[in-house]
Amino acid sequence: MAGEPTIPAVAPGLARAPGLRDTAGPMDDLDESDSGEAVELILIPLEVDPARGGMRLDRFIGGRIARLSRTRIQEIIGAGRVRCASSGAPLLRASQRVRVGQRLIIERPAPREPAVVLDYSVIFEDAELLVLNKPAGLPVHPSASYHRHTLTHLLRVRLGADHGWELAHRLDRETSGVLVLGRRGGGSGRALKQAFLGRAVEKLYWALVHGEVTGPLRVDLPLGPALGSQIRVKMGPRPLAEGGLAALTAVTPLPSAAALSFRGRPISLVAAAPFTGRQHQIRVHLAEIGHPVLGDKLYGVEEEAFIAVAEGRRSLDDLGRELGLLRHALHARSLTLAHPRSGEVMTFVAPWPEDLAAIAPAPREVL
């Protein structure tokens, strides 16, 4: 948005205790720092539902956050980390009863998160539609590793907690490009989600891939959880009879002024149009036809390399440096959809990122 201040490359810090911020992120340990100094705190809101009215406070928390032991919950309560949302007063007795509709706040130290580029640019905005260009490396939603360093938190920081926008679809953390939001509460957001689910949105991705792609390809390969893999999030070919879901991608090489190479080996710049929306579809399909995406740490390497990262034996950036690229070279280039109110067919384009353009410039004659 024009005139906005530059957002720093790392998330703005939360206020020191007792200054607090709300978050929807998952819960980590609730300890003070080892030095005993005041730590940054974020808040976990809990509301007592009818099924839990009258429960002991410790049992209520245990029912909502199942991974905490009862002993740990009692320690949290005793430390004054559970408060009444309306008054801010600490609830110090584990045995006290909660009532239906009561709102509680649990305080926890802000986790240390990997640094990301906390920024985005606006491609289009009106009353019903917000289209962003998401940078590579910025997660969309909170996860085990990312809480404040996410697009959803950044939107709250920039636009306010009640900004009213919701995501109509998602992009992987390392994928850059076009991301669409609509209005919450039965507004344009619902219509946009239905358009994506109903395959009424035309999506086009650009990718840098290993090897020479000499002509158009059509990849019709059902996908599901990868057979025989130790990695829960990994997808792979799976027959329809064994629970696979139909997946179809059209791959087209893009023109280049000269032969492309990366680390002395041939590569190609391709356009990939997914006609279905399966998890990791483009990355899996490209890998399965022998052209994995540059920098892909899940589908472009032996499985053991990714497992080493998952188990903490090496860092994700270390694996990226080994591959020569810290992000995978996949970019959501454009989306074409009908405007949720007017019905006008609109196409939104995100520029080819500079880091990928340094490897392969965008063709001038395409889009």
C-alpha positions as CSV (number, residue, x, y, z in Angstrom):
1,M,0.0,0.0,0.0
2,A,1.4,3.4,-1.0
3,G,2.8,5.5,1.8
4,E,3.1,2.7,4.3
5,P,6.2,2.5,6.4
6,T,8.7,-0.2,5.6
7,I,8.1,-3.3,7.6
8,P,11.3,-4.7,9.3
9,A,12.8,-7.9,8.1
10,V,12.0,-9.6,11.4
11,A,8.8,-9.4,13.4
12,P,8.3,-6.4,15.7
13,G,8.8,-7.5,19.3
14,L,5.9,-7.9,21.7
15,A,5.6,-5.7,24.7
16,R,7.5,-6.8,27.8
17,A,5.5,-8.1,30.6
18,P,3.0,-6.8,31.7
19,G,2.3,-5.5,28.2
20,L,0.6,-8.3,26.3
21,R,-0.6,-9.2,22.8
22,D,-3.3,-11.6,21.7
23,T,-2.4,-14.5,19.4
24,A,-4.0,-17.6,18.0
25,G,-0.7,-19.5,17.8
26,P,-0.1,-22.9,19.4
27,M,1.2,-23.2,22.9
28,D,4.8,-23.8,23.9
29,D,6.5,-24.0,27.3
30,L,5.3,-21.5,29.9
31,D,8.6,-20.8,31.7
32,E,10.4,-17.7,32.6
33,S,13.8,-17.2,30.9
34,D,16.7,-19.0,32.6
35,S,18.1,-15.6,33.9
36,G,14.8,-14.8,35.6
37,E,14.4,-11.6,33.6
38,A,11.0,-10.4,32.2
39,V,10.3,-12.1,28.9
40,E,8.1,-11.2,26.0
41,L,4.6,-12.6,26.5
42,I,1.7,-13.5,24.2
43,L,-1.8,-14.6,25.2
44,I,-3.8,-17.7,24.7
45,P,-7.5,-17.0,25.1
46,L,-9.9,-19.7,26.3
47,E,-13.6,-19.5,26.7
48,V,-15.6,-21.9,28.9
49,D,-18.1,-23.8,26.7
50,P,-21.4,-25.3,28.1
51,A,-19.9,-28.8,28.2
52,R,-17.1,-27.6,30.6
53,G,-19.0,-25.3,32.8
54,G,-18.5,-26.1,36.5
55,M,-15.2,-27.9,35.9
56,R,-12.1,-27.4,38.1
57,L,-9.8,-24.8,36.6
58,D,-7.0,-27.3,36.1
59,R,-9.2,-29.9,34.5
60,F,-10.7,-27.3,32.2
61,I,-7.3,-26.2,30.9
62,G,-6.2,-29.9,30.6
63,G,-9.3,-30.5,28.4
64,R,-8.4,-27.7,26.1
65,I,-4.6,-28.2,26.0
66,A,-4.3,-31.9,26.2
67,R,-0.5,-32.2,25.9
68,L,0.0,-30.4,29.3
69,S,0.2,-32.7,32.3
70,R,-2.0,-31.8,35.3
71,T,1.1,-31.1,37.4
72,R,2.4,-28.7,34.7
73,I,-1.0,-27.0,34.6
74,Q,-1.0,-26.5,38.4
75,E,2.5,-25.0,38.1
76,I,1.2,-22.5,35.5
77,I,-1.8,-21.6,37.7
78,G,0.4,-21.2,40.7
79,A,2.7,-18.9,38.8
80,G,-0.1,-16.5,38.1
81,R,-0.1,-17.2,34.4
82,V,-3.9,-17.8,34.2
83,R,-6.0,-14.6,34.3
84,C,-9.5,-13.5,34.1
85,A,-9.9,-11.8,30.7
86,S,-12.2,-9.1,31.9
87,S,-10.4,-8.0,35.1
88,G,-6.9,-9.2,34.4
89,A,-6.8,-10.8,37.9
90,P,-4.8,-14.0,38.3
91,L,-6.7,-17.2,39.0
92,L,-4.5,-18.9,41.6
93,R,-6.5,-21.9,42.8
94,A,-6.4,-25.0,40.6
95,S,-9.6,-26.3,42.3
96,Q,-11.8,-23.3,41.7
97,R,-14.7,-23.8,39.3
98,V,-15.1,-22.2,35.9
99,R,-18.5,-21.0,34.6
100,V,-20.0,-21.1,31.2
101,G,-19.0,-18.1,29.1
102,Q,-16.1,-17.2,31.4
103,R,-13.1,-16.0,29.4
104,L,-9.6,-16.8,30.5
105,I,-6.2,-15.8,29.3
106,I,-3.1,-18.0,29.6
107,E,0.2,-16.1,29.3
108,R,3.3,-17.7,27.7
109,P,6.7,-16.5,26.6
110,A,6.9,-15.6,23.0
111,P,8.8,-18.4,21.2
112,R,12.0,-17.8,19.4
113,E,11.1,-18.0,15.7
114,P,13.2,-18.2,12.5
115,A,13.6,-14.8,11.0
116,V,11.5,-14.2,7.8
117,V,10.8,-11.4,5.5
118,L,7.8,-9.9,7.1
119,D,6.4,-8.0,4.2
120,Y,3.9,-8.2,1.3
121,S,2.7,-6.0,-1.5
122,V,-0.8,-5.4,-2.6
123,I,-1.7,-6.2,-6.2
124,F,-5.3,-5.3,-6.0
125,E,-7.8,-4.2,-3.3
126,D,-11.5,-3.2,-3.3
127,A,-14.3,-3.7,-0.8
128,E,-14.6,-7.4,-1.5
129,L,-11.2,-8.6,-2.8
130,L,-7.7,-8.3,-1.5
131,V,-4.9,-9.7,-3.7
132,L,-1.4,-9.9,-2.3
133,N,2.1,-10.8,-3.5
134,K,3.5,-13.0,-0.8
135,P,7.3,-13.2,-0.5
136,A,9.1,-16.6,-0.3
137,G,9.8,-17.8,3.2
138,L,6.8,-16.1,4.9
139,P,4.4,-18.7,6.3
140,V,0.7,-18.0,5.9
141,H,-0.6,-19.6,9.1
142,P,0.9,-20.3,12.6
143,S,2.6,-23.7,13.0
144,A,4.9,-25.5,15.4
145,S,7.8,-23.2,14.4
146,Y,6.0,-20.0,13.4
147,H,3.6,-17.9,15.5
148,R,4.1,-14.2,15.0
149,H,6.3,-14.6,11.9
150,T,3.3,-15.3,9.7
151,L,1.2,-13.5,7.1
152,T,-1.9,-13.8,9.3
153,H,-0.1,-12.0,12.2
154,L,1.4,-9.4,9.9
155,L,-2.1,-8.6,8.5
156,R,-3.3,-8.0,12.1
157,V,-0.3,-5.8,12.7
158,R,-0.8,-3.7,9.6
159,L,-4.6,-3.7,9.3
160,G,-5.7,-4.2,12.9
161,A,-7.1,-7.3,14.7
162,D,-10.6,-6.8,13.2
163,H,-9.5,-6.3,9.6
164,G,-12.2,-8.7,8.3
165,W,-10.2,-10.4,5.6
166,E,-9.8,-14.2,5.3
167,L,-7.7,-16.3,3.0
168,A,-9.4,-18.0,0.1
169,H,-6.6,-20.5,-0.5
170,R,-3.0,-20.9,0.7
171,L,0.6,-21.1,-0.5
172,D,3.5,-23.1,0.9
173,R,5.9,-21.1,3.0
174,E,8.7,-21.1,0.4
175,T,6.3,-20.4,-2.6
176,S,6.0,-16.7,-3.6
177,G,3.3,-15.0,-5.5
178,V,-0.4,-14.3,-5.8
179,L,-2.6,-14.9,-2.8
180,V,-6.3,-14.0,-2.6
181,L,-8.4,-12.9,0.4
182,G,-12.1,-12.2,0.7
183,R,-14.4,-10.8,3.4
184,R,-15.2,-12.9,6.5
185,G,-18.6,-13.7,7.9
186,G,-20.4,-15.1,4.9
187,G,-19.1,-12.3,2.6
188,S,-16.9,-12.7,-0.4
189,G,-14.5,-15.0,1.4
190,R,-17.0,-17.9,1.2
191,A,-17.7,-17.3,-2.5
192,L,-14.0,-17.2,-3.2
193,K,-13.3,-20.4,-1.3
194,Q,-16.1,-22.1,-3.2
195,A,-14.6,-20.9,-6.5
196,F,-11.2,-22.5,-5.6
197,L,-12.8,-25.7,-4.5
198,G,-15.0,-25.8,-7.6
199,R,-12.0,-25.3,-9.9
200,A,-13.4,-22.1,-11.2
201,V,-10.1,-20.3,-10.7
202,E,-7.3,-20.6,-13.3
203,K,-3.9,-20.8,-11.6
204,L,-0.5,-20.5,-13.3
205,Y,2.8,-21.1,-11.6
206,W,6.3,-20.5,-12.9
207,A,9.1,-22.8,-11.7
208,L,12.8,-23.4,-12.3
209,V,13.4,-27.1,-12.7
210,H,16.4,-29.4,-13.2
211,G,17.0,-30.7,-16.7
212,E,15.8,-29.6,-20.1
213,V,12.1,-29.5,-20.7
214,T,11.8,-29.4,-24.5
215,G,8.1,-29.4,-25.1
216,P,4.7,-29.3,-23.4
217,L,3.9,-32.1,-21.0
218,R,0.6,-33.3,-19.4
219,V,1.1,-35.0,-16.1
220,D,-2.0,-37.0,-15.1
221,L,-1.0,-38.8,-11.9
222,P,-3.2,-39.4,-8.9
223,L,-1.7,-38.3,-5.6
224,G,-1.9,-39.2,-1.9
225,P,0.3,-39.6,1.1
226,A,3.6,-41.0,-0.2
227,L,3.7,-44.7,0.0
228,G,6.6,-46.1,2.1
229,S,7.7,-42.6,3.3
230,Q,8.7,-41.8,6.8
231,I,7.6,-38.2,6.3
232,R,4.0,-37.5,7.2
233,V,3.6,-34.4,5.0
234,K,5.1,-35.9,1.9
235,M,2.8,-36.7,-1.0
236,G,3.4,-39.1,-3.8
237,P,1.8,-41.2,-6.6
238,R,-1.1,-43.3,-5.2
239,P,-3.5,-45.3,-7.3
240,L,-7.2,-44.2,-7.2
241,A,-8.0,-47.7,-5.9
242,E,-5.7,-47.1,-2.9
243,G,-7.1,-43.8,-1.9
244,G,-5.3,-41.5,-4.4
245,L,-7.0,-38.4,-5.7
246,A,-7.0,-37.4,-9.3
247,A,-4.3,-34.8,-10.1
248,L,-3.6,-33.1,-13.5
249,T,-0.9,-30.6,-14.3
250,A,0.0,-29.0,-17.7
251,V,3.7,-28.1,-18.0
252,T,5.0,-25.8,-20.7
253,P,8.6,-24.6,-21.2
254,L,9.0,-20.8,-21.3
255,P,11.2,-19.2,-23.9
256,S,14.7,-18.2,-22.9
257,A,17.3,-16.0,-24.7
258,A,20.0,-18.6,-24.0
259,A,20.4,-22.0,-22.5
260,L,19.9,-22.0,-18.8
261,S,22.1,-23.6,-16.2
262,F,22.6,-23.8,-12.5
263,R,25.8,-25.0,-10.9
264,G,27.0,-26.1,-14.3
265,R,23.9,-28.3,-15.0
266,P,21.0,-27.6,-17.4
267,I,17.8,-26.2,-16.0
268,S,14.5,-25.0,-17.5
269,L,12.0,-22.2,-16.7
270,V,8.5,-23.7,-17.1
271,A,4.9,-22.7,-16.6
272,A,2.8,-25.2,-14.6
273,A,-1.0,-25.0,-14.7
274,P,-2.7,-27.2,-12.1
275,F,-6.2,-28.3,-13.0
276,T,-6.7,-29.8,-9.6
277,G,-5.5,-28.5,-6.2
278,R,-3.8,-31.4,-4.4
279,Q,-1.2,-30.7,-1.7
280,H,2.3,-30.1,-3.2
281,Q,0.8,-31.1,-6.6
282,I,3.2,-29.2,-8.9
283,R,6.3,-30.1,-6.9
284,V,5.4,-33.8,-6.9
285,H,4.4,-33.9,-10.5
286,L,7.6,-32.2,-11.7
287,A,9.7,-34.5,-9.5
288,E,7.9,-37.6,-10.8
289,I,8.7,-36.7,-14.5
290,G,12.4,-36.2,-13.6
291,H,12.4,-32.4,-13.4
292,P,12.3,-31.5,-9.6
293,V,12.0,-27.8,-8.6
294,L,15.3,-26.2,-7.8
295,G,15.8,-25.9,-4.1
296,D,13.0,-28.3,-3.2
297,K,14.0,-29.8,0.2
298,L,11.3,-32.4,0.2
299,Y,11.0,-33.7,-3.4
300,G,14.4,-32.8,-4.8
301,V,16.6,-34.6,-2.4
302,E,16.9,-38.1,-0.8
303,E,14.4,-38.5,2.0
304,E,17.2,-38.8,4.7
305,A,18.2,-35.2,4.0
306,F,14.8,-33.9,5.0
307,I,14.5,-36.3,8.0
308,A,17.8,-34.9,9.3
309,V,16.3,-31.4,9.3
310,A,13.0,-32.7,10.9
311,E,15.1,-34.4,13.7
312,G,17.2,-31.3,14.3
313,R,20.4,-32.8,13.1
314,R,20.9,-30.0,10.6
315,S,19.1,-26.7,9.8
316,L,16.8,-26.1,6.9
317,D,19.0,-23.2,5.7
318,D,22.0,-25.6,5.8
319,L,20.1,-27.9,3.4
320,G,19.2,-24.9,1.3
321,R,22.8,-23.9,1.0
322,E,23.7,-27.4,-0.1
323,L,21.1,-27.2,-2.8
324,G,22.3,-23.7,-3.7
325,L,19.0,-22.0,-3.0
326,L,17.4,-21.1,0.3
327,R,13.8,-21.3,-1.1
328,H,12.3,-23.6,-3.7
329,A,12.0,-22.0,-7.1
330,L,8.2,-22.1,-7.4
331,H,6.2,-18.9,-7.9
332,A,2.4,-18.4,-8.1
333,R,2.6,-16.2,-11.2
334,S,-1.1,-15.5,-11.9
335,L,-4.7,-16.2,-10.9
336,T,-7.8,-15.6,-13.1
337,L,-11.2,-15.5,-11.4
338,A,-14.6,-13.9,-11.4
339,H,-14.9,-11.0,-9.1
340,P,-17.2,-12.2,-6.2
341,R,-19.6,-9.2,-6.5
342,S,-19.5,-8.0,-10.1
343,G,-18.7,-11.3,-11.8
344,E,-16.0,-9.6,-13.9
345,V,-13.3,-12.0,-14.9
346,M,-10.0,-10.6,-13.6
347,T,-6.4,-11.7,-13.9
348,F,-3.8,-10.9,-11.2
349,V,-0.1,-11.2,-11.8
350,A,2.9,-11.3,-9.4
351,P,6.3,-10.2,-10.8
352,W,9.0,-12.8,-11.1
353,P,11.0,-12.5,-7.9
354,E,14.5,-10.9,-8.2
355,D,16.3,-13.9,-6.6
356,L,14.9,-16.3,-9.3
357,A,15.3,-13.7,-12.1
358,A,19.0,-13.7,-11.2
359,I,19.1,-17.3,-12.3
360,A,16.6,-17.1,-15.2
361,P,15.2,-13.7,-16.4
362,A,11.5,-13.6,-17.1
363,P,10.6,-13.9,-20.8
364,R,9.4,-10.5,-22.0
365,E,6.8,-11.9,-24.3
366,V,5.0,-13.9,-21.6
367,L,2.3,-12.1,-19.6
